[in-house]
Each structure stands twice: as C-alpha cells, then as structure tokens.
Amino acid sequence: MNLKKLSLIFTVLFFVVSCAESTGSLSGNVYWKYNDIIGNKPDAGTIIKLYDVKNKSNESRYSITTDIDGNYKLDNISSGSYIIVANSKNTFSSPRTIFDNLQAHEKELEFLNFNIRVYSNQVDQLGNLKLLTELSANEPLEFEKNNEELNSRFSSIIQQFPNDVKGKLNIKNGYDNSIYIKEIKIENSKNTIENIDFGFKNN
C-alpha cells in the first residue's frame, strides 16, 4: 500500500470519527419522604423526560420511568443542554405549590416555549387572599376555608395554560403529582447524576 492510499484511509477514518455523534448518559435515584421516623422511600414509577433546549418541539427527546427502587438510567443521550421534567408517582402538590414551583423555574419554562409571566396580573390579584390565608394560620377552620379558595384560584389559572404546555408538564388543573424541573448538561462520554427528592407525600 503506497503512502497516498494510506493517507486517504486515515483522512476517511478521521472524517468518520469527527462526524460521529458525541453522547453521554444520565442516571440517578428518585425518592420521597414517608415521615421523619421511617425516612425516604423510592419513588417507583416516576416519569422522567428530557427536552432539548435547542429544539423547542412539543416532543421530549428522551424519556424513562424509574424502577421499583426509584433508580433510572438513560444511555446514548446526545451531548448538550436539556430541561429535565420529572412527575412523581407517589407525591402530590396543591395548585398554589405547583404554580410557585413553576414560577421559580421561569427560565427553564422558556425553553419549553412557555412564558409564565403572562399570568402575573392574575397572581397579583390574589395578594389579599394570600395574606388572609397566612394570617388565619392559627385558626384551623378559617385557614382551611381561605386555603381552599386560594388553591381554587390557582387551579383556574393553571387550567388556562396552553394544552401543549400542560402535556409537557403532565398537569391538568394543579391538583396533580409533584413536578421537578431543572436544566442539566450532558457531556460526551460522561454520566451525569441527577437525584430527585420530592419531599413529603402531600405538598
């Protein structure tokens, strides 16, 4: 084999290797807190989805369900940044808690083509009811009444979310399973570990 042919082979091999897609993996454990005595339990059945921040389509790029021990692992994920959305199987949140959680992750939601600030005016109008609920914390019956009304209002706001957003977040009216949202980075030939703590059963 002459030098010219050998050079051509190496050039082709270099091209093939350079064009090969770089991939990494994602793994972790998902759990929730039973109580202060028993401690944590695996959140078996949690649905985990990854949305590519560069591709704002309605479909998740990768998805997996946790096993009986709450473990999960996704292999062969294209390197890059993703929004991870996890829906607990065993814990639940009130509409107010879900909205507050989503509001705290405004940046991540923008990658899902959703601007939660659109509902700011409606939330601002609940200021007096929020204060009333907090002030009635030591009066169980009054607190329950105010808190129920507050959650009903937040539920009405959540139901206004676009259907594709509710689909991505797997929510209907705010009385739903707890949600975990975070931007993560997958690096070539590396395993990213993302453990998720959903806290107590009812939040």
Secondary structure as a PSIPRED ss2 file (coil, helix, strand):
# PSIPRED VFORMAT (PSIPRED V4.0)

   1 M C   1.000  0.000  0.000
   2 N C   1.000  0.000  0.000
   3 L H   0.000  1.000  0.000
   4 K H   0.000  1.000  0.000
   5 K H   0.000  1.000  0.000
   6 L H   0.000  1.000  0.000
   7 S H   0.000  1.000  0.000
   8 L H   0.000  1.000  0.000
   9 I H   0.000  1.000  0.000
  10 F H   0.000  1.000  0.000
  11 T H   0.000  1.000  0.000
  12 V H   0.000  1.000  0.000
  13 L H   0.000  1.000  0.000
  14 F H   0.000  1.000  0.000
  15 F H   0.000  1.000  0.000
  16 V H   0.000  1.000  0.000
  17 V H   0.000  1.000  0.000
  18 S H   0.000  1.000  0.000
  19 C H   0.000  1.000  0.000
  20 A C   1.000  0.000  0.000
  21 E C   1.000  0.000  0.000
  22 S C   1.000  0.000  0.000
  23 T E   0.000  0.000  1.000
  24 G E   0.000  0.000  1.000
  25 S E   0.000  0.000  1.000
  26 L E   0.000  0.000  1.000
  27 S E   0.000  0.000  1.000
  28 G E   0.000  0.000  1.000
  29 N E   0.000  0.000  1.000
  30 V E   0.000  0.000  1.000
  31 Y E   0.000  0.000  1.000
  32 W E   0.000  0.000  1.000
  33 K E   0.000  0.000  1.000
  34 Y E   0.000  0.000  1.000
  35 N E   0.000  0.000  1.000
  36 D C   1.000  0.000  0.000
  37 I C   1.000  0.000  0.000
  38 I C   1.000  0.000  0.000
  39 G E   0.000  0.000  1.000
  40 N E   0.000  0.000  1.000
  41 K E   0.000  0.000  1.000
  42 P E   0.000  0.000  1.000
  43 D C   1.000  0.000  0.000
  44 A C   1.000  0.000  0.000
  45 G C   1.000  0.000  0.000
  46 T C   1.000  0.000  0.000
  47 I E   0.000  0.000  1.000
  48 I E   0.000  0.000  1.000
  49 K E   0.000  0.000  1.000
  50 L E   0.000  0.000  1.000
  51 Y E   0.000  0.000  1.000
  52 D E   0.000  0.000  1.000
  53 V C   1.000  0.000  0.000
  54 K C   1.000  0.000  0.000
  55 N C   1.000  0.000  0.000
  56 K C   1.000  0.000  0.000
  57 S C   1.000  0.000  0.000
  58 N C   1.000  0.000  0.000
  59 E C   1.000  0.000  0.000
  60 S C   1.000  0.000  0.000
  61 R C   1.000  0.000  0.000
  62 Y E   0.000  0.000  1.000
  63 S E   0.000  0.000  1.000
  64 I E   0.000  0.000  1.000
  65 T E   0.000  0.000  1.000
  66 T C   1.000  0.000  0.000
  67 D C   1.000  0.000  0.000
  68 I C   1.000  0.000  0.000
  69 D C   1.000  0.000  0.000
  70 G C   1.000  0.000  0.000
  71 N E   0.000  0.000  1.000
  72 Y E   0.000  0.000  1.000
  73 K E   0.000  0.000  1.000
  74 L E   0.000  0.000  1.000
  75 D E   0.000  0.000  1.000
  76 N E   0.000  0.000  1.000
  77 I E   0.000  0.000  1.000
  78 S E   0.000  0.000  1.000
  79 S C   1.000  0.000  0.000
  80 G E   0.000  0.000  1.000
  81 S E   0.000  0.000  1.000
  82 Y E   0.000  0.000  1.000
  83 I E   0.000  0.000  1.000
  84 I E   0.000  0.000  1.000
  85 V E   0.000  0.000  1.000
  86 A E   0.000  0.000  1.000
  87 N E   0.000  0.000  1.000
  88 S E   0.000  0.000  1.000
  89 K E   0.000  0.000  1.000
  90 N E   0.000  0.000  1.000
  91 T E   0.000  0.000  1.000
  92 F E   0.000  0.000  1.000
  93 S E   0.000  0.000  1.000
  94 S C   1.000  0.000  0.000
  95 P H   0.000  1.000  0.000
  96 R H   0.000  1.000  0.000
  97 T H   0.000  1.000  0.000
  98 I H   0.000  1.000  0.000
  99 F H   0.000  1.000  0.000
 100 D H   0.000  1.000  0.000
 101 N H   0.000  1.000  0.000
 102 L H   0.000  1.000  0.000
 103 Q H   0.000  1.000  0.000
 104 A H   0.000  1.000  0.000
 105 H C   1.000  0.000  0.000
 106 E H   0.000  1.000  0.000
 107 K H   0.000  1.000  0.000
 108 E H   0.000  1.000  0.000
 109 L H   0.000  1.000  0.000
 110 E H   0.000  1.000  0.000
 111 F C   1.000  0.000  0.000
 112 L C   1.000  0.000  0.000
 113 N C   1.000  0.000  0.000
 114 F C   1.000  0.000  0.000
 115 N C   1.000  0.000  0.000
 116 I H   0.000  1.000  0.000
 117 R H   0.000  1.000  0.000
 118 V H   0.000  1.000  0.000
 119 Y H   0.000  1.000  0.000
 120 S H   0.000  1.000  0.000
 121 N H   0.000  1.000  0.000
 122 Q H   0.000  1.000  0.000
 123 V H   0.000  1.000  0.000
 124 D H   0.000  1.000  0.000
 125 Q C   1.000  0.000  0.000
 126 L C   1.000  0.000  0.000
 127 G H   0.000  1.000  0.000
 128 N H   0.000  1.000  0.000
 129 L H   0.000  1.000  0.000
 130 K H   0.000  1.000  0.000
 131 L H   0.000  1.000  0.000
 132 L H   0.000  1.000  0.000
 133 T H   0.000  1.000  0.000
 134 E H   0.000  1.000  0.000
 135 L H   0.000  1.000  0.000
 136 S C   1.000  0.000  0.000
 137 A C   1.000  0.000  0.000
 138 N C   1.000  0.000  0.000
 139 E C   1.000  0.000  0.000
 140 P H   0.000  1.000  0.000
 141 L H   0.000  1.000  0.000
 142 E H   0.000  1.000  0.000
 143 F H   0.000  1.000  0.000
 144 E H   0.000  1.000  0.000
 145 K H   0.000  1.000  0.000
 146 N H   0.000  1.000  0.000
 147 N H   0.000  1.000  0.000
 148 E H   0.000  1.000  0.000
 149 E H   0.000  1.000  0.000
 150 L H   0.000  1.000  0.000
 151 N H   0.000  1.000  0.000
 152 S H   0.000  1.000  0.000
 153 R H   0.000  1.000  0.000
 154 F H   0.000  1.000  0.000
 155 S H   0.000  1.000  0.000
 156 S H   0.000  1.000  0.000
 157 I H   0.000  1.000  0.000
 158 I H   0.000  1.000  0.000
 159 Q C   1.000  0.000  0.000
 160 Q C   1.000  0.000  0.000
 161 F C   1.000  0.000  0.000
 162 P C   1.000  0.000  0.000
 163 N H   0.000  1.000  0.000
 164 D H   0.000  1.000  0.000
 165 V H   0.000  1.000  0.000
 166 K H   0.000  1.000  0.000
 167 G H   0.000  1.000  0.000
 168 K H   0.000  1.000  0.000
 169 L H   0.000  1.000  0.000
 170 N C   1.000  0.000  0.000
 171 I C   1.000  0.000  0.000
 172 K C   1.000  0.000  0.000
 173 N C   1.000  0.000  0.000
 174 G C   1.000  0.000  0.000
 175 Y C   1.000  0.000  0.000
 176 D E   0.000  0.000  1.000
 177 N E   0.000  0.000  1.000
 178 S E   0.000  0.000  1.000
 179 I E   0.000  0.000  1.000
 180 Y E   0.000  0.000  1.000
 181 I E   0.000  0.000  1.000
 182 K E   0.000  0.000  1.000
 183 E E   0.000  0.000  1.000
 184 I E   0.000  0.000  1.000
 185 K E   0.000  0.000  1.000
 186 I E   0.000  0.000  1.000
 187 E C   1.000  0.000  0.000
 188 N C   1.000  0.000  0.000
 189 S C   1.000  0.000  0.000
 190 K C   1.000  0.000  0.000
 191 N E   0.000  0.000  1.000
 192 T E   0.000  0.000  1.000
 193 I E   0.000  0.000  1.000
 194 E C   1.000  0.000  0.000
 195 N C   1.000  0.000  0.000
 196 I E   0.000  0.000  1.000
 197 D E   0.000  0.000  1.000
 198 F E   0.000  0.000  1.000
 199 G E   0.000  0.000  1.000
 200 F E   0.000  0.000  1.000
 201 K C   1.000  0.000  0.000
 202 N E   0.000  0.000  1.000
 203 N C   1.000  0.000  0.000
